[in-house]
Amino acid sequence: MTPRHIESTAFIDASPGDVFAFIDDHARFSSHMSESSWMMGGGRMVVELDEAKGQEVGSHIRLGGRVFGVSLYLDEVVTRREPPTNKVWETVGAPRLLVVGAYSMGVQITAEQSGSRLRVFIDYQLPDGPVTYWLGRLFGGLYARWCVDQMLTGVVKQVVPHAAAA
């Protein structure tokens, strides 16, 4: 099956190094998963990092929790890390998710005259189960777009105030 692709870009009024430093702290970068929201069905996920804290190729990032009352789990591994311009991670094993299946996600940061251009993307499969496959067809794109947009918004809100104070 061909992966589905969602991406968004934003200008960030901060250096590529400042942007990458925020993204490289995966607990902060994916904090939207740890907060209760309507998109998370009132649930939340807990981020667990290995000893390398998701900051080396081969490092693991695990998320687990409940969404819409269903227990979910995934294990990601960092597959590319080139500070301050690129980072990619992807699921390993069989993720237990509702509307997306296995995925690869990443960022690309490009220096611009007065800041950085941040691109966040996800390439995802639909889930395998008969019910989750149809949930994925209905809601997978909406969820993937929300996730990408939440990551961009988090960088804009968190990095720019810190960069201005530095």
Helices and strands as residue ranges (DSSP letters): E 4-12, H 16-24, H 26-29, G 31-33, E 44-49, E 60-67, E 70-82, E 86-96, E 103-112, E 115-124, H 130-165
